[in-house]
């Protein structure tokens, strides 16, 4: 059944004669068979968002429904893949068409000819339910792909393939359901992108996601299965922070969504990731990464679909029992796509022209994160962590996308362009950021790092907040008029900022910092602060305490090689103690 185009308005096409179609159906439009999705139905008239350029399309062109919603194909071959917003493989399209994507091109998202080594884990006669693992495929050297029974199917295995090499289109198992129907299962399954994949139950997040970034892990940690936003104005380092998270986070799979990003930034990602070494495996980072590249010059409607495509792929790997991170850069440009389509649909605009349903759409995305027990007979736990960048115009956090995001996410890393201009990276402002996971993560920190870690975190935050209030006094009366104790607060705050929070991405030893190293380094700085306070109380001169040789060594402590830091920090702690004791013995002498 096909209809006819009666109106074209940019990416929005209105077609009549679509009475047999349904909401959210994928359609093919015009002689080039452009791909689109039905947004609204009114009588037999459908409003369609087209995911490709519509120039040259006019009234009278045929519109044909496929009868199904926008779905992704899930199976071996996705890792190391580079897709656009509707899961078209960009590298395969380039091989076919060159550097420009031809409109209406149809390329299967997964390689249909490549053979994969399938190893069955079940036998004929086994009772299976949705989510049960039929067999495994080594997709890359670091990811074991589990071939699962589709979520909505259960029954008895009547046939299963022997160990060997198969394409994704070959049948690897046959399952007979309760009604006696036999279902031939291949290595792939399809899933609609706007529907969350099912799970058994959701758990409260209790384990931190170690990113290797000290300001994140120590001051504003995110839990595995948590949600975070990285808001900041242009040039404040949102993409830098997200790249660091993608490189260093202790997750099994990373899904990076470049949603409306500048083309040159996406090019940097595509060039960098294959060359980066994964610190966990020593292999290329691409061996556990899926990239979705939907740059700002691509059709705007596909940008709206890209975040759903990315999170559906992430949920599929979560269902295998993996820890997955979804990094969306940026949700503001996704919201702009929503605003454009809403305007063309002539819907009543909300604040700043965004549609009234902006907050609920953002919530639909972030609520798909979580730490879950996967469906299936065997116990598997997986997690999906969602991190979204927000690009408020002019850095104004009172605009609708930032405000709606802040109501949903539990971690807020507020970027500050003033810090970025000072070359302080990550440029996260410690006074404006927060994490609501501190209480739920406290038992993990106490068990693995000791109770002192969270105490030290509280002390460090207190010192940084005191510094902010003291700086106002310093601007009025000068630093020398402060008491020695207040001068020490400023000195310790400077050490926390420069020697602890600031990291150098060009030095591997400093680009990533383990939890143990973070705990010891912060402990050194706060021990120095505590010993100096005791010394000042005994009339020691503050200037002499700030000038001890060990103070400079603390500044260089973060560049000590990873296999030597434990001994070096222990030795440095003893030096600090001895040198401060020597200054204290001199008392107030010049």
Secondary structure, DSSP 8 states (H G I E B T S, - for coil): -EEEEEEEETTEEEEES-TT--TTEEEEETTTTEEEEEEEEETTEEEEEESS--TT--TT-EEEEEEEE-EEEESTT-TT-EE-TT--BHHHHHHHH-SS--TT----SS-SS--EEEEE-S-TT-EE-TT-EEEEEE-SSS-EEEEE--TT--EEEEEE--SEEE-TTS--EEEE-TTS-EEEE-S-EEEETTS----SEEE---SB---S-HIIIIIS--BTT-EEEEE--TTSSHHHHHHHHHHH-S-SEEEEEEEEE-HHHHHHHHHHHHHSB-TTTSSBGGGGEEEEEEETTS-HHHHHHHHHHHHHHHHHHHTTT-EEEEEEE-HHHHHHHHHHHHHHTT--B-GGG-BTTHHHHHHHHHTT-EEEE-SSSS--EEEEEEEEEE--GGG-TTSHHHHHHHHH-SEE--B-HHHHHTT-SS-B-TTT-EETTHHHHHHHHHHHH-HHHHHHHHHHHHHHHHHHHHHHHHHHH-GGGS-HHHHHHHHHHHHIIIIII---TTSHHHHS--HHHHHHHHHHHHHHHHHHHHHHHTT--HHHHHTSHHHHHHHHGGGS-TTTHHHHHHHHHHHHHHHHHHHHHHTT--
